[in-house]
Amino acid sequence: MQATGFCPCITKFNIYYKLLLIMHKYTKHSIQWFYNLLAQGECDILDFKEQLDDKVVFGKSIKNFAPKYEELAKDVVAFANKKGGFLFVGIVDDTKEINPSFIATDAKIFELIRQIQDRTVPSITLHPHKLKINNSEVLVLEIPFSRQMHRTSKSEYLIRSNDGNRAIEPHEIATIQSEKGLIVYDQKTWDLPFASVHQDKQGNPIPGWQDIDRTRLLFSKIQSEKPKSPYLKNTANEFTETLGLVKEENGIQLPTTTGILFIGNGKALKEMPYSQIKYIRYYEDGSYKPFEYSGNLIEIADACFRQLKSEIKVKEFHFGLFRDYIDDYPEIVLREMLINAIVHRDYSRQQIIEIRKYPNYIEFESPGHFPQGIDETNFLRKTNPRNPNIMDVMREVSYAEKAGTGFDKIFTALLSKGKKLPKSIQNEHSIIFRIDADVYSEKLAELSYEYKQITGSDIDLEKLLVLNTIYTEKKITFHQLEANPFVNQYQLRMILKELQEIEFIETTGKTSGVKYIIHQTKLISTDDKISYSKLKKQEKAKQIEAILRYLDTADEIDNEGARKLLILGDNDIYFISRLFSEMKENSLIRELRRDNRKVWYERIK
């Protein structure tokens, strides 16, 4: 019986039998289980790779081996976060034929294992198995099942999905951790010794830890904010269970940490005395006034926010012909920072949330460090909710939105008003976010206002981050912009093009020395703007004249040729495109021919 898709000289039985014997030896799975697995091909625990060589890695030619280790690390992490798996190296992915040229030396395998250990956190050790089939070698890399959550060294959380990998969504983390037997603290159960002394309207006993009025208020709040919420059940028991406020263990309904924090009564909340907020207002003369908030999470959030909001001060700013009123601390910033501290704090730590307001800045200190995979460079782009249940409840009552959107709002609100980004400080026990009250860049606030006048819409965060970086650095190259941890690398070229088109930024320097700066017209007086505009028109006229002189002796020119002629860099590709469009409108040149996205022009005689 010949194997379809394999080398004709090797039977399906021979290949499977030898693979299955060795896999059974190491994994203790049944022979039939592996037969069925290999018969269905690539899946959530199996993948095929063709090659492993310095120049040809897994069937793809590359100049440097290191980047492919990172790709393999992604596969290993994805398998480990699912249920483990196997990489069969030496089998062609498409045809499933044995690759007769594949050789895996012990030195290469050892180096591979070491490289993968270096690129996975916590490190994952592969178990290699070598097979010999009709003088051809196959390497089986076994990724063991792990009870930990793993990520790559670049903080990528991945999971195997069918025959490929995908990023783990924030809402899935709790489920995956649960499947691995890990404890998520906000889902921890509490066996509290409080006897029931009250009954609900149906005559059912109310658990001794539960505040029925808080439960009803929470239900009403969700019903008001999200009437179609799937958590709105007919009975109190169904409601609390589906929302993760209680969990059944050994036939008994026990409160979770989330349940105590949202619907627990005074006795239950005393079991968690550190779920409080202390706010201290410091004045310029050195005096201070403390405020302390206790109760359930919704109550302390409401009370603290009311106080913070009542203290907002407004200052008037004049930007040329218009004026704007800017809060020392925008309301949305205070709200998001407060909710962030409540939702993401470590409730297992015996430490309360502290907010300290000084004359020129405010600090939010939240117990615990950044969650795994998050740090001060990527907290805007990545999210890993420490308390997914608490986050879910806050989302249902509209105190929080989709995970990861809070800092988007904070960054946008601050930058659009010319304020500095929040500064994060991680100490031994907690994370502190500092927000400055002062406007450090009136120009950035002015540009945000002008952008809305020009486009009719508010400037988005991605453009604000680029503008802020260019303004702060004065002059900056494309690669320096790309290296900024908050700038979106994938949209950077498009953002720069759009900002150049509306003359918010421009370039200076030639070829490899090109740098981005704030457009001169945005930094000078009205009279200077007129002079600058005249100078730019003269410079453009000289560039057009140079192109036309070139076309007097040459038949055609394209964008790349024009940049070489005018000694401009690759970053000026859009400037040349606009210059060509203007010359076409003035009937100086016309399109000669087109090849894909490349266009050649000729002079109109």
N, C-alpha and C positions, 0 to 999 in steps of 0.2 A: 504494500500500500504506500504509494508515493505521497509526500507532504506537499500540499498546494502552497506555493509561495516560497518554499525552501529549495536549496540546491537539490537537483534531481537524484544525486547519489546518496542522499541522506533521507531516511524515512522519518515521517512524523513520529512514529513510535520510538525510534532510537533517540531522537533529540529530546522528546518529552521524558522518556524513561530515565535518561542520565541526568537531566535537569532535576527531575522530581526526586530522585534518590538522594542527591546531595542536599536539596532544599529540605527534604523531610528530615534529614539528619540534623540540620541546624534549627529548624523551626518547629518540628514536631507536628506539622500539619499533615493531613492525610494525603496519600498519593492522588486520590481522585480529586481532592480540593485543588491541588496544583494543576492537574490536568485540565480541569474546567477553567481555571484562571488563565492559563496560557492559551487555551483555545479561544477565549474571547478577546485576546490581545490587550493593548494598552487600556488601563482603567485606573481607578482611584488608588490602587496599590501596586501598579506595575507600569514600567516604562522601558522602552528599548532605545539604546544608543548604539551608533554604528562603530565609532572609533575613539581611541584615546591616544593622542600623540601630540608632541610639542607643536607641530605645524598644522596638523589636521586633528582637530578635537571634536569627537562625536560627529564626524562627517562634515565639518565646516572648516575651511582654511582660514587661519587667522595669523597675524604677525606676532601677537603676544599671547602667551598661554594664560596669564593672570586673569584677564577679564572673563575667561570661560570658567574658571574656578568659581567666580561669583555667580554665573548662571547656574552652575551645578549646585551651588549652595542654596539657591532659591528652590530647586527641586527637592533637595534634602529637607529643608525646613518645611516645605509644603507637605511632604509625606509624614514627617515627624509630628506635625500638628494635626494630622488626620488619624491614621491608625498604623503608621509605619508603611513600609513598602519595599520594592525591589527594583533596582536598575539593572537591566541586562545589557552589558556593553559587549559589542561584537556581533550584534544582530541588526541588520539594516531596517530602519524604521518603516519605510514604505512597503518593501517586499517581504520582510521578515526572513530574508535569507541570511545564512551564516556568512560573516565577512571573513574570507580566508586570509586576508592581509593583517588582521588584527593581532597585535601582540601586546600583552600587558606584563611588563617586568615587575619583579617584587619592589624594586626601587621606585618605579613610577606609582605603584599602588600605595606604598608607604607615604610618598610625597603628596599624593591625592588626599589620603586620609588626614594628613597634617594640615593641608591647605583648607579643607572643609571644616576642620575643628577651629581654625583661626577665623573663619568667616561665618560662624554660627554662634548665637548667644541664647541660652547656655550652649556650650559646644556640643556637637553631635559627633559620635564616633561611628564610622561605617564599619560593617563586618564584611570583608571580601571573601568570595568563594570562587575558585577557578575551576572551569570545566574543560575537558578535552573531548571534542567530538570529531571523529574522522580526521585527525591531525589539525583541526581548527580549534582555536581557543575562544572561550566565552567567559567573561568576567561577570559575576553576579555581586552587586553591591547591596547589602541588606541594610535598610534604614530601620532601626528598632522603634517599636512603639514607645512613646515617652509620656510620662505623667506631668511634664512641664510644657509651658508655652514657649515656643522658640521663635527667634527672628534672625534675619541676616545681620551681618555687622553694619549694614547700612539702614538698620531699623525697619526692615520690611517684614511684616507679618503676613505669611502666605499659608494657603491650605490647598490640598489636592482636591480637584473637582473633576470627576469623570476622567478624561485623558489629558488634563492640563492643570495649570496652577492659576489661582486668583488671589487677590488681596482679601484679607479677612475684614468683613464689615464690623464697625464698632459694636452693633447690637448682637453680633454672634459670639463675642468674646466670652460672655458669661456662660453661654451654652457649651462652648468648647471646653472651658475650664471645668464645668460641671461634669462633662463626659470623661474628663481626665481625672476626676476625683479631687480637684483643687477647691479650696474654700474661698469663696468670694464673701468678704466680710459683711456686706450689706444683705446677704442672703443667709447669714448665720442664724440659727434658731436659738431661742432663749426659753428655758424651762423655769418660768417665774413662779414662786410659791404664793400666788395671790388667788384666793378663792372667789368664785363668782357670787356677787351679792345683789345684782340687778338683772332684770329681764328686758328684752326688747318688746316691740309692739305685738309681735306674734307669740309672746310668752316664752321665747327661747332664752336660756341663760346667757348673759353677756360675760365673756371671759374677764377674770379679775384684773387683767392688765390693760384692757381696752377701754377707751373713752368713746362711747357710742355717739355723742354729739360731734366729736371730731371726725368720726367715721362718716356721719351724715353730711357734714360740711364738705368733706373731701369729695363725696359722691356728687353733691350738688355743684361743686366747683367744676368738676370734670364734665358734668352734664351741661353746664352753662357754656364752657369753653369748647367742648367737643361732643356734641349730642350723639354723634355716631360712633363714639369710642367703643372698641370691642370689650373694654373693661367694665362697662356698665351692665352688670348682671342683676337678676331679679331679687336675689337674696343677699343679705350682708355677708354670709359665708362665701358665696360664689364670688362676690365683689373683692373681698379681701384676699381670697386665694389666687384668683387670676391676676391680681395686681402685685402679687408677691409679698403681701403684707403678713401672710401666715403661710406655714408649710406643714404638711402632715408628716409625722414621724412616729412609727410604731402605733399607728391608729389614733394619734393625738394631734390636734391642731395646735401648733406652737407659733408664737410671734417671731418674725424675723427682725433683724436690726432695722430694716426699712419700716416694718410695721410699727415698732415702738416709736421710731422717730416721727412718724406721721399721725398715727392714731392711738398712741399709748397715753394712758392717764398719768397723773402726777407721780404715782408710786412707780410705774414702769419707767418713766423718764429719769427718775433718780438712779436707776441702774446704769444710766449713761450720762453722768453729770458733766461730761466734757463736750456734750453736743450743744454748746452755747456760743454766744458772740459777745465779745467785749469791745466797745468802741470808745476810744479816748480822743477828745478834742483838745489839742494843745494851742495856746494863744501866744502872741508875740511877747507878752510880758513874762512868759515862763509858767504861767498858771495853766491849769488843765481841768477838764470836766469829763468824768467817766460815765459811760452808759453800759448797762448790762442787759442782755436779752436772753430769756429762756422760754421754754415751751416746745411745741413741735416745730418742725422745719419751716412750715408755711408761716406760722405765727412770728418766729424770730426774723424771717426774711422780710415780712411786711413791716414789722416795727422798726427794724434797723434801716430799711430803705426809706421809710418816711422821714427819719431823722436826717439821714444823709442828704436827701432831696431838699429838705427845708433849709439847709445851709448853703445851697448853691448860690454863688455870686456871679453877676453878669457884668462884663466890661464892654464898652463901645470901642470899635476899631474903625478907622477910615482908610480905605484902600482906593486911592485916586478919587474917582467920582462917586464911589458908593461906600456904604458903611455896613458894618455887620456887628451883631451882638454875640459875644462868645462867652460861654460859661467857663468858670474856672475848672469845673469837672462836669462834662456833659452827662446828662441824666442817664443815657443809655450805657455809658462807661461804668458809672456807679452800680447800676443794676446788674450788668453782666459780670463785673468783678465780684460782686457780692454772691450772686448765684454760683459762679465758678468756685468760689471758696467753699460754699456749702456742699455743692454736689461732688466735688473732686477731693475733698479732704480725706485723710485717713482716720476713720472713726475708731480704729483699734488703738490709737494713741491717746494717752491721758493728757490731752492738751486742747485748749479751746481756740476758736478762731479769734484773732485780734485784728482790729482795724485802728490805725493810728493816723490822725490828721494833724499835720503841722501847717504853719503859715503858708508854705510854698509847695507842699506835696502831701500825698496821702499814700499810706501803705496798707496792703491787705496781706495778712500772714495766715497761711493755711497749713495745718499740721500734716506732716508727711512729705516725702519727696515726689518728684515727677513720677508718674506711672512708668512701667517698663516700656522702653522704646521711645520715650519722650524726653527731651532736654531743652535747654534754653535756646537752641538754634532751630528747633523744628516744631515747637509747640503750636505755631500758627497753622502748619500744614498737616500735622499728624495728630491723631486722637486715640486714646486708649482709656475709656472711662473706668475709673477705679470702682465706682459704685453704680453699675448699670441699672439696678432696680430703682435706686433713688433718682437717677436720671430719667427713667421712664415715667415715674410719678410726676416729677417736675415738668416734664414735657406735656403730660396730659392736662395739667392745670395751666399750661402756657407760660410757665416761668422760665422754661428753657425750650430751645428748638432742637433741630438736628445737631447731633454731636459734632463739635468742631466749628460751629458757626459763631460762637460767642466772641472769640478773639478777632474774627473777621470784622464784626461790628465795632469792637473796641478800637482796632487799628484804624478803621475808616473814619470813625468819629473823631479821633485824635488828629490824624494827619490832615483831614479836610479843614481843620481849624488851626492848622499851623503848630500843633503840639508835638512833643517828642513821643516816641513809642514807649510802651511800658517797659520798665527795666526789671528783669527777674533775678532774684538772688536765692540760691539754695544753700541753707546752712545745715547743721547736723540734724535738726529735728523738723524743719519746715521749709516752705517756699514763700518768699516775700515778693510781691509785685508792687513796684513803686510807680505812681502816676504824678507827673509834674503839673502844677496849676498854670504856669506861665506859658504864654505863646512865644515860642522861640523863633518861629519863621512866619512873619506876616505875609511874606511872598507866597508861601505854599497855600495859605488861606485864600489869598487873592487869586492864585491860579485855579483853585477849586471853584471859586465863584465865576471866573471867566470861562472855564470849561462848560459850565452849565449854560451860560449865555450863548456860547458858540454852538453847542450840540443840542441843547434843550433837555439834557439829562444830567444827573449827578455823576461826577467822576468816580470810577470804580476803584476798588482797593489796589488792584494790580498796577494801575497807572500811578496811583498815589505813592506806592512803594518805590517805583522807579524814579519818579520826580523827586521824592524825598532823598533818595540815595545820591542822585546827581547833584541836588542842591547842597547837601551836606558835604560831599567830597569836592565840590567846585568843578573838578575835571576828573573824568573816570573812563576807562576803556570798557569795551564790550565784555571782555573776559573778567574784569573786576566786578562789573555789574552782575554777571552770570554767577559769580562766586558768592554773592550776598545771600545768606541763608533764607531770607524772607522773599526775595525776588523770584517770580515764577519763570524758571529757565525755559520752559516749553513755549511760553507766549512772548518772550522778551523781544525778539526781532519785530514781531507784529506791533507790540506796544511802542517800541522806539519809532517805528514807521509812522504810526498814528500821531504821536506827539510831535514828530518833525513836521508832519503835514499841517498841523494847526499852529506851528511855530512856537511851541512851548519849549522845545529843545533844539539844539543844532550841534554840528560837529566842528571840531577844530583839529588842525594837524593834517598830515598827509599819510597815506598808505597805512603801514603798520603802526604809526604813531597816532592814529585817529582817536580822539577822546570826545565824550559827550559833555556838553555844558548846557546850562539854562540859556535859552535864546536871549540874545542881548537886548532885544526890544522889551523883554519882560523885566529888565533890571535897570533901565535908564529913564530919564525924564522924557516928556513929550517932544521937546526940541531935539534932544539927542536921538529919539526914535526916527524923526524925519531925516536927520543926517545919516543915520545908520541905514535906513531904507534906501536912500540914494546911493550909498556906497555899495550895497548889495546888488542893486540894479546894474550899476556899472560893472561889477564883477561878473554878473550873469551875462551881460552883453559881450564881454571879452571872451567868455567861455563859448557862447554861441558862435562868435566870429571865428574862434579857433577850430570848431567843428566844421564850419562851412569851408574854411581854407583847406582843411584836410580833405574834404569831399571834392574839392576842385581838382585834386591830384589822384584821389582814390575813388573806387566805384561804390563802396559801401562802408558802413560803420554800425557796430552794435554797442550794447551797453558796456560790455567789458572793454571794448576798444576805446570808447569815449572816456572811461575812467583812467585808462593808461595814458591817453593823450593829455588829459587835464591833471594827471598825477593825483588821482583820488583813490581812496581805498575801497574795499568791498562793502563797507558800511554805507557808502554813498550810492549804492545801486538804485535806491528809490529816488534820490535827488536827480540822477541822470534820466530816470523814467519820466519824471515830471518835466525835465528840461526838453526831452524829446517831444512830449505831448504839446508843450507850448510852441515848439518849432513847427510841429505839424499844423497846429491851429493857425499859425501865421504863414502857412504855405511855403515854408523854407525847405522842408524835407517831406518825404513820403515813404510809406512802408514798401520795401523791395521784396522781401520774402520772409518766411516764418518757418522755424523748425522746432517743434514742440513749444517750449516757452521762450525760445530765443528768437529775437526779431532783428532784422537788418534794415537799415534805412539808406536811401540815396537822396542826393540833392535835387531839388526841382530847378531845372535850368531855365 
